[in-house]
Amino acid sequence: MSWKTETSLADLDAEAQIEVTCKDPECDHMRYELAGDLRQRKGFARLYLDEVEARLTCGSRGCGHAVRLQIMLDLHEEGFVAGMP
């Protein structure tokens, strides 16, 4: 089991960004999809992310290879803070 088999599109906020990257090393095309937009597609609303990954293909012209999904988190970079005795 992985996070993709345990997380469904319905679990994600509609504005959550999902990075979709082509698995073909020669193509390496990347795009962003919103979870809400993916839920709007026919048959996608109740899918888990591993199933979404299996159904999506590369959007680059003439490619059509399999893709890898990553959820983009809104993290803020902060410097390391440590106390010295």
PyMOL Python script that loads the backbone (N, CA, C, O; Angstrom):
from pymol import cmd

cmd.read_pdbstr("""\
ATOM      1  N   MET A   1       0.850  -1.184   0.000  1.00  0.00           N
ATOM      2  CA  MET A   1       0.000   0.000   0.000  1.00  0.00           C
ATOM      3  C   MET A   1       0.891   1.241   0.000  1.00  0.00           C
ATOM      4  O   MET A   1       1.928   1.289   0.661  1.00  0.00           O
ATOM      5  N   SER A   2       0.454   2.234  -0.757  1.00  0.00           N
ATOM      6  CA  SER A   2       1.159   3.507  -0.778  1.00  0.00           C
ATOM      7  C   SER A   2       0.148   4.628  -0.622  1.00  0.00           C
ATOM      8  O   SER A   2      -1.057   4.385  -0.564  1.00  0.00           O
ATOM      9  N   TRP A   3       0.635   5.835  -0.556  1.00  0.00           N
ATOM     10  CA  TRP A   3      -0.263   6.969  -0.384  1.00  0.00           C
ATOM     11  C   TRP A   3      -1.202   7.119  -1.569  1.00  0.00           C
ATOM     12  O   TRP A   3      -2.298   7.659  -1.421  1.00  0.00           O
ATOM     13  N   LYS A   4      -0.792   6.653  -2.741  1.00  0.00           N
ATOM     14  CA  LYS A   4      -1.645   6.760  -3.920  1.00  0.00           C
ATOM     15  C   LYS A   4      -2.822   5.784  -3.867  1.00  0.00           C
ATOM     16  O   LYS A   4      -3.884   6.069  -4.421  1.00  0.00           O
ATOM     17  N   THR A   5      -2.646   4.645  -3.213  1.00  0.00           N
ATOM     18  CA  THR A   5      -3.739   3.681  -3.101  1.00  0.00           C
ATOM     19  C   THR A   5      -4.677   4.023  -1.946  1.00  0.00           C
ATOM     20  O   THR A   5      -5.788   3.497  -1.874  1.00  0.00           O
ATOM     21  N   GLU A   6      -4.242   4.895  -1.051  1.00  0.00           N
ATOM     22  CA  GLU A   6      -5.046   5.253   0.115  1.00  0.00           C
ATOM     23  C   GLU A   6      -5.730   6.612  -0.016  1.00  0.00           C
ATOM     24  O   GLU A   6      -6.595   6.947   0.793  1.00  0.00           O
ATOM     25  N   THR A   7      -5.350   7.402  -1.030  1.00  0.00           N
ATOM     26  CA  THR A   7      -5.888   8.750  -1.199  1.00  0.00           C
ATOM     27  C   THR A   7      -6.729   8.814  -2.461  1.00  0.00           C
ATOM     28  O   THR A   7      -6.277   8.423  -3.537  1.00  0.00           O
ATOM     29  N   SER A   8      -7.939   9.303  -2.329  1.00  0.00           N
ATOM     30  CA  SER A   8      -8.796   9.449  -3.507  1.00  0.00           C
ATOM     31  C   SER A   8      -8.860  10.924  -3.904  1.00  0.00           C
ATOM     32  O   SER A   8      -8.497  11.801  -3.120  1.00  0.00           O
ATOM     33  N   LEU A   9      -9.317  11.183  -5.103  1.00  0.00           N
ATOM     34  CA  LEU A   9      -9.486  12.567  -5.544  1.00  0.00           C
ATOM     35  C   LEU A   9     -10.461  13.306  -4.648  1.00  0.00           C
ATOM     36  O   LEU A   9     -10.310  14.507  -4.420  1.00  0.00           O
ATOM     37  N   ALA A  10     -11.465  12.597  -4.135  1.00  0.00           N
ATOM     38  CA  ALA A  10     -12.466  13.213  -3.264  1.00  0.00           C
ATOM     39  C   ALA A  10     -11.858  13.674  -1.943  1.00  0.00           C
ATOM     40  O   ALA A  10     -12.407  14.565  -1.295  1.00  0.00           O
ATOM     41  N   ASP A  11     -10.730  13.083  -1.530  1.00  0.00           N
ATOM     42  CA  ASP A  11     -10.063  13.475  -0.291  1.00  0.00           C
ATOM     43  C   ASP A  11      -9.335  14.803  -0.416  1.00  0.00           C
ATOM     44  O   ASP A  11      -9.071  15.466   0.587  1.00  0.00           O
ATOM     45  N   LEU A  12      -9.008  15.195  -1.645  1.00  0.00           N
ATOM     46  CA  LEU A  12      -8.212  16.394  -1.874  1.00  0.00           C
ATOM     47  C   LEU A  12      -9.099  17.621  -2.031  1.00  0.00           C
ATOM     48  O   LEU A  12     -10.228  17.538  -2.514  1.00  0.00           O
ATOM     49  N   ASP A  13      -8.565  18.754  -1.614  1.00  0.00           N
ATOM     50  CA  ASP A  13      -9.222  20.034  -1.834  1.00  0.00           C
ATOM     51  C   ASP A  13      -9.311  20.287  -3.330  1.00  0.00           C
ATOM     52  O   ASP A  13      -8.408  19.901  -4.072  1.00  0.00           O
ATOM     53  N   ALA A  14     -10.366  20.917  -3.783  1.00  0.00           N
ATOM     54  CA  ALA A  14     -10.560  21.163  -5.214  1.00  0.00           C
ATOM     55  C   ALA A  14      -9.422  21.981  -5.813  1.00  0.00           C
ATOM     56  O   ALA A  14      -9.138  21.845  -7.003  1.00  0.00           O
ATOM     57  N   GLU A  15      -8.766  22.821  -5.028  1.00  0.00           N
ATOM     58  CA  GLU A  15      -7.676  23.672  -5.506  1.00  0.00           C
ATOM     59  C   GLU A  15      -6.298  23.018  -5.358  1.00  0.00           C
ATOM     60  O   GLU A  15      -5.284  23.638  -5.680  1.00  0.00           O
ATOM     61  N   ALA A  16      -6.253  21.786  -4.880  1.00  0.00           N
ATOM     62  CA  ALA A  16      -4.965  21.094  -4.730  1.00  0.00           C
ATOM     63  C   ALA A  16      -4.341  20.863  -6.099  1.00  0.00           C
ATOM     64  O   ALA A  16      -4.990  20.356  -7.014  1.00  0.00           O
ATOM     65  N   GLN A  17      -3.072  21.241  -6.227  1.00  0.00           N
ATOM     66  CA  GLN A  17      -2.363  21.066  -7.488  1.00  0.00           C
ATOM     67  C   GLN A  17      -1.697  19.699  -7.526  1.00  0.00           C
ATOM     68  O   GLN A  17      -1.063  19.269  -6.562  1.00  0.00           O
ATOM     69  N   ILE A  18      -1.854  19.031  -8.653  1.00  0.00           N
ATOM     70  CA  ILE A  18      -1.229  17.735  -8.868  1.00  0.00           C
ATOM     71  C   ILE A  18      -0.279  17.871 -10.045  1.00  0.00           C
ATOM     72  O   ILE A  18      -0.680  18.273 -11.137  1.00  0.00           O
ATOM     73  N   GLU A  19       0.988  17.530  -9.813  1.00  0.00           N
ATOM     74  CA  GLU A  19       1.976  17.567 -10.878  1.00  0.00           C
ATOM     75  C   GLU A  19       1.902  16.256 -11.646  1.00  0.00           C
ATOM     76  O   GLU A  19       1.987  15.182 -11.050  1.00  0.00           O
ATOM     77  N   VAL A  20       1.746  16.334 -12.955  1.00  0.00           N
ATOM     78  CA  VAL A  20       1.639  15.174 -13.839  1.00  0.00           C
ATOM     79  C   VAL A  20       2.885  15.181 -14.732  1.00  0.00           C
ATOM     80  O   VAL A  20       3.040  16.063 -15.577  1.00  0.00           O
ATOM     81  N   THR A  21       3.781  14.187 -14.541  1.00  0.00           N
ATOM     82  CA  THR A  21       5.042  14.140 -15.260  1.00  0.00           C
ATOM     83  C   THR A  21       5.120  12.870 -16.099  1.00  0.00           C
ATOM     84  O   THR A  21       4.804  11.784 -15.614  1.00  0.00           O
ATOM     85  N   CYS A  22       5.537  13.003 -17.352  1.00  0.00           N
ATOM     86  CA  CYS A  22       5.685  11.860 -18.251  1.00  0.00           C
ATOM     87  C   CYS A  22       6.810  10.957 -17.747  1.00  0.00           C
ATOM     88  O   CYS A  22       7.860  11.441 -17.324  1.00  0.00           O
ATOM     89  N   LYS A  23       6.585   9.649 -17.796  1.00  0.00           N
ATOM     90  CA  LYS A  23       7.592   8.685 -17.356  1.00  0.00           C
ATOM     91  C   LYS A  23       8.648   8.400 -18.426  1.00  0.00           C
ATOM     92  O   LYS A  23       9.691   7.820 -18.126  1.00  0.00           O
ATOM     93  N   ASP A  24       8.383   8.806 -19.674  1.00  0.00           N
ATOM     94  CA  ASP A  24       9.345   8.606 -20.752  1.00  0.00           C
ATOM     95  C   ASP A  24      10.509   9.584 -20.566  1.00  0.00           C
ATOM     96  O   ASP A  24      10.302  10.796 -20.619  1.00  0.00           O
ATOM     97  N   PRO A  25      11.730   9.077 -20.349  1.00  0.00           N
ATOM     98  CA  PRO A  25      12.871   9.970 -20.097  1.00  0.00           C
ATOM     99  C   PRO A  25      13.200  10.883 -21.276  1.00  0.00           C
ATOM    100  O   PRO A  25      13.806  11.938 -21.087  1.00  0.00           O
ATOM    101  N   GLU A  26      12.815  10.498 -22.467  1.00  0.00           N
ATOM    102  CA  GLU A  26      13.076  11.350 -23.624  1.00  0.00           C
ATOM    103  C   GLU A  26      12.091  12.513 -23.704  1.00  0.00           C
ATOM    104  O   GLU A  26      12.417  13.564 -24.257  1.00  0.00           O
ATOM    105  N   CYS A  27      10.907  12.336 -23.164  1.00  0.00           N
ATOM    106  CA  CYS A  27       9.879  13.377 -23.204  1.00  0.00           C
ATOM    107  C   CYS A  27       9.973  14.267 -21.960  1.00  0.00           C
ATOM    108  O   CYS A  27      10.246  15.463 -22.065  1.00  0.00           O
ATOM    109  N   ASP A  28       9.745  13.678 -20.787  1.00  0.00           N
ATOM    110  CA  ASP A  28       9.810  14.374 -19.495  1.00  0.00           C
ATOM    111  C   ASP A  28       8.894  15.608 -19.437  1.00  0.00           C
ATOM    112  O   ASP A  28       9.182  16.566 -18.720  1.00  0.00           O
ATOM    113  N   HIS A  29       7.791  15.576 -20.196  1.00  0.00           N
ATOM    114  CA  HIS A  29       6.814  16.679 -20.189  1.00  0.00           C
ATOM    115  C   HIS A  29       6.128  16.734 -18.828  1.00  0.00           C
ATOM    116  O   HIS A  29       5.837  15.695 -18.236  1.00  0.00           O
ATOM    117  N   MET A  30       5.869  17.948 -18.328  1.00  0.00           N
ATOM    118  CA  MET A  30       5.242  18.104 -17.026  1.00  0.00           C
ATOM    119  C   MET A  30       4.131  19.147 -17.140  1.00  0.00           C
ATOM    120  O   MET A  30       4.273  20.158 -17.827  1.00  0.00           O
ATOM    121  N   ARG A  31       3.020  18.875 -16.448  1.00  0.00           N
ATOM    122  CA  ARG A  31       1.917  19.832 -16.384  1.00  0.00           C
ATOM    123  C   ARG A  31       1.293  19.758 -14.997  1.00  0.00           C
ATOM    124  O   ARG A  31       1.539  18.816 -14.244  1.00  0.00           O
ATOM    125  N   TYR A  32       0.490  20.750 -14.670  1.00  0.00           N
ATOM    126  CA  TYR A  32      -0.243  20.770 -13.408  1.00  0.00           C
ATOM    127  C   TYR A  32      -1.730  20.628 -13.690  1.00  0.00           C
ATOM    128  O   TYR A  32      -2.260  21.208 -14.638  1.00  0.00           O
ATOM    129  N   GLU A  33      -2.386  19.847 -12.851  1.00  0.00           N
ATOM    130  CA  GLU A  33      -3.849  19.676 -12.914  1.00  0.00           C
ATOM    131  C   GLU A  33      -4.400  19.995 -11.533  1.00  0.00           C
ATOM    132  O   GLU A  33      -3.766  19.690 -10.523  1.00  0.00           O
ATOM    133  N   LEU A  34      -5.561  20.598 -11.486  1.00  0.00           N
ATOM    134  CA  LEU A  34      -6.244  20.813 -10.212  1.00  0.00           C
ATOM    135  C   LEU A  34      -7.100  19.594  -9.903  1.00  0.00           C
ATOM    136  O   LEU A  34      -7.715  19.013 -10.798  1.00  0.00           O
ATOM    137  N   ALA A  35      -7.136  19.210  -8.630  1.00  0.00           N
ATOM    138  CA  ALA A  35      -7.920  18.044  -8.230  1.00  0.00           C
ATOM    139  C   ALA A  35      -9.386  18.229  -8.607  1.00  0.00           C
ATOM    140  O   ALA A  35     -10.040  17.271  -9.022  1.00  0.00           O
ATOM    141  N   GLY A  36      -9.906  19.433  -8.472  1.00  0.00           N
ATOM    142  CA  GLY A  36     -11.297  19.711  -8.833  1.00  0.00           C
ATOM    143  C   GLY A  36     -11.564  19.502 -10.314  1.00  0.00           C
ATOM    144  O   GLY A  36     -12.623  19.003 -10.694  1.00  0.00           O
ATOM    145  N   ASP A  37     -10.601  19.884 -11.156  1.00  0.00           N
ATOM    146  CA  ASP A  37     -10.754  19.689 -12.598  1.00  0.00           C
ATOM    147  C   ASP A  37     -10.728  18.209 -12.955  1.00  0.00           C
ATOM    148  O   ASP A  37     -11.472  17.767 -13.830  1.00  0.00           O
ATOM    149  N   LEU A  38      -9.878  17.443 -12.284  1.00  0.00           N
ATOM    150  CA  LEU A  38      -9.818  15.995 -12.547  1.00  0.00           C
ATOM    151  C   LEU A  38     -11.115  15.311 -12.122  1.00  0.00           C
ATOM    152  O   LEU A  38     -11.579  14.386 -12.789  1.00  0.00           O
ATOM    153  N   ARG A  39     -11.705  15.770 -11.005  1.00  0.00           N
ATOM    154  CA  ARG A  39     -12.969  15.184 -10.542  1.00  0.00           C
ATOM    155  C   ARG A  39     -14.094  15.416 -11.537  1.00  0.00           C
ATOM    156  O   ARG A  39     -15.041  14.632 -11.592  1.00  0.00           O
ATOM    157  N   GLN A  40     -14.003  16.488 -12.327  1.00  0.00           N
ATOM    158  CA  GLN A  40     -15.029  16.817 -13.310  1.00  0.00           C
ATOM    159  C   GLN A  40     -15.018  15.860 -14.507  1.00  0.00           C
ATOM    160  O   GLN A  40     -16.020  15.734 -15.211  1.00  0.00           O
ATOM    161  N   ARG A  41     -13.903  15.196 -14.731  1.00  0.00           N
ATOM    162  CA  ARG A  41     -13.815  14.275 -15.873  1.00  0.00           C
ATOM    163  C   ARG A  41     -14.701  13.063 -15.629  1.00  0.00           C
ATOM    164  O   ARG A  41     -14.866  12.612 -14.496  1.00  0.00           O
ATOM    165  N   LYS A  42     -15.258  12.553 -16.695  1.00  0.00           N
ATOM    166  CA  LYS A  42     -16.178  11.423 -16.603  1.00  0.00           C
ATOM    167  C   LYS A  42     -15.474  10.198 -16.003  1.00  0.00           C
ATOM    168  O   LYS A  42     -14.450   9.746 -16.516  1.00  0.00           O
ATOM    169  N   GLY A  43     -16.036   9.670 -14.914  1.00  0.00           N
ATOM    170  CA  GLY A  43     -15.525   8.469 -14.278  1.00  0.00           C
ATOM    171  C   GLY A  43     -14.367   8.678 -13.324  1.00  0.00           C
ATOM    172  O   GLY A  43     -13.842   7.701 -12.788  1.00  0.00           O
ATOM    173  N   PHE A  44     -13.945   9.916 -13.088  1.00  0.00           N
ATOM    174  CA  PHE A  44     -12.796  10.181 -12.232  1.00  0.00           C
ATOM    175  C   PHE A  44     -13.166  10.534 -10.793  1.00  0.00           C
ATOM    176  O   PHE A  44     -12.308  10.456  -9.914  1.00  0.00           O
ATOM    177  N   ALA A  45     -14.389  10.913 -10.528  1.00  0.00           N
ATOM    178  CA  ALA A  45     -14.779  11.485  -9.231  1.00  0.00           C
ATOM    179  C   ALA A  45     -14.459  10.591  -8.041  1.00  0.00           C
ATOM    180  O   ALA A  45     -14.076  11.101  -6.988  1.00  0.00           O
ATOM    181  N   ARG A  46     -14.600   9.293  -8.172  1.00  0.00           N
ATOM    182  CA  ARG A  46     -14.403   8.392  -7.034  1.00  0.00           C
ATOM    183  C   ARG A  46     -13.113   7.575  -7.124  1.00  0.00           C
ATOM    184  O   ARG A  46     -12.941   6.610  -6.378  1.00  0.00           O
ATOM    185  N   LEU A  47     -12.213   7.947  -8.021  1.00  0.00           N
ATOM    186  CA  LEU A  47     -10.979   7.180  -8.204  1.00  0.00           C
ATOM    187  C   LEU A  47      -9.938   7.509  -7.148  1.00  0.00           C
ATOM    188  O   LEU A  47      -9.878   8.628  -6.638  1.00  0.00           O
ATOM    189  N   TYR A  48      -9.119   6.513  -6.830  1.00  0.00           N
ATOM    190  CA  TYR A  48      -7.940   6.730  -6.004  1.00  0.00           C
ATOM    191  C   TYR A  48      -6.821   7.207  -6.911  1.00  0.00           C
ATOM    192  O   TYR A  48      -6.875   7.008  -8.124  1.00  0.00           O
ATOM    193  N   LEU A  49      -5.805   7.838  -6.328  1.00  0.00           N
ATOM    194  CA  LEU A  49      -4.766   8.459  -7.135  1.00  0.00           C
ATOM    195  C   LEU A  49      -3.972   7.457  -7.975  1.00  0.00           C
ATOM    196  O   LEU A  49      -3.492   7.814  -9.051  1.00  0.00           O
ATOM    197  N   ASP A  50      -3.824   6.221  -7.512  1.00  0.00           N
ATOM    198  CA  ASP A  50      -3.138   5.221  -8.345  1.00  0.00           C
ATOM    199  C   ASP A  50      -3.964   4.904  -9.590  1.00  0.00           C
ATOM    200  O   ASP A  50      -3.408   4.631 -10.654  1.00  0.00           O
ATOM    201  N   GLU A  51      -5.287   4.941  -9.459  1.00  0.00           N
ATOM    202  CA  GLU A  51      -6.161   4.705 -10.610  1.00  0.00           C
ATOM    203  C   GLU A  51      -6.152   5.903 -11.566  1.00  0.00           C
ATOM    204  O   GLU A  51      -6.200   5.734 -12.784  1.00  0.00           O
ATOM    205  N   VAL A  52      -6.089   7.106 -11.004  1.00  0.00           N
ATOM    206  CA  VAL A  52      -5.987   8.306 -11.836  1.00  0.00           C
ATOM    207  C   VAL A  52      -4.681   8.257 -12.627  1.00  0.00           C
ATOM    208  O   VAL A  52      -4.662   8.529 -13.828  1.00  0.00           O
ATOM    209  N   GLU A  53      -3.600   7.912 -11.947  1.00  0.00           N
ATOM    210  CA  GLU A  53      -2.286   7.819 -12.587  1.00  0.00           C
ATOM    211  C   GLU A  53      -2.305   6.810 -13.735  1.00  0.00           C
ATOM    212  O   GLU A  53      -1.695   7.044 -14.778  1.00  0.00           O
ATOM    213  N   ALA A  54      -2.999   5.698 -13.546  1.00  0.00           N
ATOM    214  CA  ALA A  54      -3.077   4.669 -14.587  1.00  0.00           C
ATOM    215  C   ALA A  54      -3.895   5.128 -15.793  1.00  0.00           C
ATOM    216  O   ALA A  54      -3.642   4.683 -16.913  1.00  0.00           O
ATOM    217  N   ARG A  55      -4.875   6.016 -15.578  1.00  0.00           N
ATOM    218  CA  ARG A  55      -5.742   6.456 -16.678  1.00  0.00           C
ATOM    219  C   ARG A  55      -5.209   7.660 -17.437  1.00  0.00           C
ATOM    220  O   ARG A  55      -5.513   7.833 -18.618  1.00  0.00           O
ATOM    221  N   LEU A  56      -4.419   8.493 -16.774  1.00  0.00           N
ATOM    222  CA  LEU A  56      -3.887   9.675 -17.446  1.00  0.00           C
ATOM    223  C   LEU A  56      -2.709   9.296 -18.337  1.00  0.00           C
ATOM    224  O   LEU A  56      -2.000   8.326 -18.068  1.00  0.00           O
ATOM    225  N   THR A  57      -2.511  10.066 -19.391  1.00  0.00           N
ATOM    226  CA  THR A  57      -1.359   9.895 -20.275  1.00  0.00           C
ATOM    227  C   THR A  57      -0.685  11.243 -20.474  1.00  0.00           C
ATOM    228  O   THR A  57      -1.242  12.284 -20.127  1.00  0.00           O
ATOM    229  N   CYS A  58       0.492  11.214 -21.025  1.00  0.00           N
ATOM    230  CA  CYS A  58       1.257  12.423 -21.301  1.00  0.00           C
ATOM    231  C   CYS A  58       0.490  13.290 -22.288  1.00  0.00           C
ATOM    232  O   CYS A  58      -0.081  12.788 -23.257  1.00  0.00           O
ATOM    233  N   GLY A  59       0.480  14.582 -22.039  1.00  0.00           N
ATOM    234  CA  GLY A  59      -0.240  15.510 -22.904  1.00  0.00           C
ATOM    235  C   GLY A  59       0.607  16.101 -24.015  1.00  0.00           C
ATOM    236  O   GLY A  59       0.112  16.892 -24.817  1.00  0.00           O
ATOM    237  N   SER A  60       1.877  15.726 -24.072  1.00  0.00           N
ATOM    238  CA  SER A  60       2.745  16.247 -25.116  1.00  0.00           C
ATOM    239  C   SER A  60       2.351  15.654 -26.469  1.00  0.00           C
ATOM    240  O   SER A  60       2.000  14.477 -26.562  1.00  0.00           O
ATOM    241  N   ARG A  61       2.413  16.468 -27.502  1.00  0.00           N
ATOM    242  CA  ARG A  61       1.998  16.031 -28.832  1.00  0.00           C
ATOM    243  C   ARG A  61       2.784  14.801 -29.279  1.00  0.00           C
ATOM    244  O   ARG A  61       4.015  14.817 -29.313  1.00  0.00           O
ATOM    245  N   GLY A  62       2.056  13.734 -29.622  1.00  0.00           N
ATOM    246  CA  GLY A  62       2.659  12.519 -30.148  1.00  0.00           C
ATOM    247  C   GLY A  62       3.286  11.603 -29.118  1.00  0.00           C
ATOM    248  O   GLY A  62       3.882  10.594 -29.494  1.00  0.00           O
ATOM    249  N   CYS A  63       3.177  11.910 -27.831  1.00  0.00           N
ATOM    250  CA  CYS A  63       3.810  11.060 -26.806  1.00  0.00           C
ATOM    251  C   CYS A  63       2.836   9.997 -26.311  1.00  0.00           C
ATOM    252  O   CYS A  63       2.913   8.848 -26.745  1.00  0.00           O
ATOM    253  N   GLY A  64       1.928  10.356 -25.417  1.00  0.00           N
ATOM    254  CA  GLY A  64       0.921   9.429 -24.914  1.00  0.00           C
ATOM    255  C   GLY A  64       1.421   8.373 -23.947  1.00  0.00           C
ATOM    256  O   GLY A  64       0.709   7.404 -23.681  1.00  0.00           O
ATOM    257  N   HIS A  65       2.638   8.531 -23.406  1.00  0.00           N
ATOM    258  CA  HIS A  65       3.173   7.561 -22.443  1.00  0.00           C
ATOM    259  C   HIS A  65       2.505   7.716 -21.070  1.00  0.00           C
ATOM    260  O   HIS A  65       1.740   8.651 -20.832  1.00  0.00           O
ATOM    261  N   ALA A  66       2.815   6.784 -20.190  1.00  0.00           N
ATOM    262  CA  ALA A  66       2.300   6.803 -18.821  1.00  0.00           C
ATOM    263  C   ALA A  66       2.882   7.997 -18.064  1.00  0.00           C
ATOM    264  O   ALA A  66       3.916   8.547 -18.445  1.00  0.00           O
ATOM    265  N   VAL A  67       2.204   8.383 -16.994  1.00  0.00           N
ATOM    266  CA  VAL A  67       2.625   9.532 -16.195  1.00  0.00           C
ATOM    267  C   VAL A  67       2.785   9.153 -14.728  1.00  0.00           C
ATOM    268  O   VAL A  67       2.335   8.097 -14.283  1.00  0.00           O
ATOM    269  N   ARG A  68       3.440  10.044 -13.995  1.00  0.00           N
ATOM    270  CA  ARG A  68       3.639   9.906 -12.548  1.00  0.00           C
ATOM    271  C   ARG A  68       2.978  11.121 -11.902  1.00  0.00           C
ATOM    272  O   ARG A  68       3.096  12.236 -12.409  1.00  0.00           O
ATOM    273  N   LEU A  69       2.284  10.907 -10.788  1.00  0.00           N
ATOM    274  CA  LEU A  69       1.597  11.991 -10.082  1.00  0.00           C
ATOM    275  C   LEU A  69       2.333  12.370  -8.811  1.00  0.00           C
ATOM    276  O   LEU A  69       2.903  11.519  -8.128  1.00  0.00           O
ATOM    277  N   GLN A  70       2.312  13.665  -8.502  1.00  0.00           N
ATOM    278  CA  GLN A  70       2.807  14.180  -7.236  1.00  0.00           C
ATOM    279  C   GLN A  70       1.855  15.269  -6.781  1.00  0.00           C
ATOM    280  O   GLN A  70       1.410  16.087  -7.587  1.00  0.00           O
ATOM    281  N   ILE A  71       1.541  15.284  -5.502  1.00  0.00           N
ATOM    282  CA  ILE A  71       0.714  16.353  -4.951  1.00  0.00           C
ATOM    283  C   ILE A  71       1.641  17.476  -4.530  1.00  0.00           C
ATOM    284  O   ILE A  71       2.613  17.256  -3.807  1.00  0.00           O
ATOM    285  N   MET A  72       1.336  18.672  -4.984  1.00  0.00           N
ATOM    286  CA  MET A  72       2.148  19.834  -4.645  1.00  0.00           C
ATOM    287  C   MET A  72       1.615  20.428  -3.347  1.00  0.00           C
ATOM    288  O   MET A  72       0.433  20.757  -3.244  1.00  0.00           O
ATOM    289  N   LEU A  73       2.488  20.561  -2.367  1.00  0.00           N
ATOM    290  CA  LEU A  73       2.103  21.105  -1.069  1.00  0.00           C
ATOM    291  C   LEU A  73       2.514  22.559  -0.982  1.00  0.00           C
ATOM    292  O   LEU A  73       3.543  22.956  -1.529  1.00  0.00           O
ATOM    293  N   ASP A  74       1.725  23.339  -0.308  1.00  0.00           N
ATOM    294  CA  ASP A  74       2.024  24.757  -0.108  1.00  0.00           C
ATOM    295  C   ASP A  74       2.861  24.891   1.154  1.00  0.00           C
ATOM    296  O   ASP A  74       2.344  25.197   2.228  1.00  0.00           O
ATOM    297  N   LEU A  75       4.159  24.659   1.012  1.00  0.00           N
ATOM    298  CA  LEU A  75       5.070  24.726   2.145  1.00  0.00           C
ATOM    299  C   LEU A  75       5.888  26.011   2.069  1.00  0.00           C
ATOM    300  O   LEU A  75       6.262  26.464   0.987  1.00  0.00           O
ATOM    301  N   HIS A  76       6.150  26.572   3.204  1.00  0.00           N
ATOM    302  CA  HIS A  76       6.971  27.773   3.272  1.00  0.00           C
ATOM    303  C   HIS A  76       8.376  27.381   3.713  1.00  0.00           C
ATOM    304  O   HIS A  76       8.548  26.608   4.655  1.00  0.00           O
ATOM    305  N   GLU A  77       9.365  27.916   3.032  1.00  0.00           N
ATOM    306  CA  GLU A  77      10.739  27.629   3.428  1.00  0.00           C
ATOM    307  C   GLU A  77      11.087  28.477   4.633  1.00  0.00           C
ATOM    308  O   GLU A  77      10.805  29.675   4.681  1.00  0.00           O
ATOM    309  N   GLU A  78      11.702  27.834   5.596  1.00  0.00           N
ATOM    310  CA  GLU A  78      12.132  28.550   6.776  1.00  0.00           C
ATOM    311  C   GLU A  78      13.542  28.090   7.099  1.00  0.00           C
ATOM    312  O   GLU A  78      13.888  26.925   6.902  1.00  0.00           O
ATOM    313  N   GLY A  79      14.340  29.000   7.588  1.00  0.00           N
ATOM    314  CA  GLY A  79      15.703  28.672   7.964  1.00  0.00           C
ATOM    315  C   GLY A  79      15.751  27.787   9.193  1.00  0.00           C
ATOM    316  O   GLY A  79      14.829  27.796  10.009  1.00  0.00           O
ATOM    317  N   PHE A  80      16.817  27.027   9.326  1.00  0.00           N
ATOM    318  CA  PHE A  80      17.000  26.177  10.485  1.00  0.00           C
ATOM    319  C   PHE A  80      17.295  27.026  11.689  1.00  0.00           C
ATOM    320  O   PHE A  80      18.188  27.872  11.655  1.00  0.00           O
ATOM    321  N   VAL A  81      16.547  26.810  12.761  1.00  0.00           N
ATOM    322  CA  VAL A  81      16.751  27.562  13.997  1.00  0.00           C
ATOM    323  C   VAL A  81      17.071  26.573  15.097  1.00  0.00           C
ATOM    324  O   VAL A  81      16.284  25.678  15.406  1.00  0.00           O
ATOM    325  N   ALA A  82      18.242  26.753  15.679  1.00  0.00           N
ATOM    326  CA  ALA A  82      18.653  25.867  16.780  1.00  0.00           C
ATOM    327  C   ALA A  82      19.312  26.710  17.856  1.00  0.00           C
ATOM    328  O   ALA A  82      20.008  27.685  17.570  1.00  0.00           O
ATOM    329  N   GLY A  83      19.083  26.324  19.074  1.00  0.00           N
ATOM    330  CA  GLY A  83      19.690  27.055  20.186  1.00  0.00           C
ATOM    331  C   GLY A  83      21.060  26.495  20.527  1.00  0.00           C
ATOM    332  O   GLY A  83      21.272  25.283  20.501  1.00  0.00           O
ATOM    333  N   MET A  84      21.972  27.375  20.843  1.00  0.00           N
ATOM    334  CA  MET A  84      23.315  26.969  21.267  1.00  0.00           C
ATOM    335  C   MET A  84      23.404  27.215  22.772  1.00  0.00           C
ATOM    336  O   MET A  84      23.055  28.298  23.241  1.00  0.00           O
ATOM    337  N   PRO A  85      23.865  26.223  23.531  1.00  0.00           N
ATOM    338  CA  PRO A  85      23.935  26.447  24.990  1.00  0.00           C
ATOM    339  C   PRO A  85      25.021  27.408  25.370  1.00  0.00           C
ATOM    340  O   PRO A  85      25.204  27.696  26.553  1.00  0.00           O
TER     341      PRO A  85
END
""", "prot")
cmd.dss("prot")
cmd.show_as("cartoon", "prot")
cmd.util.cbc("prot")
cmd.orient("prot")
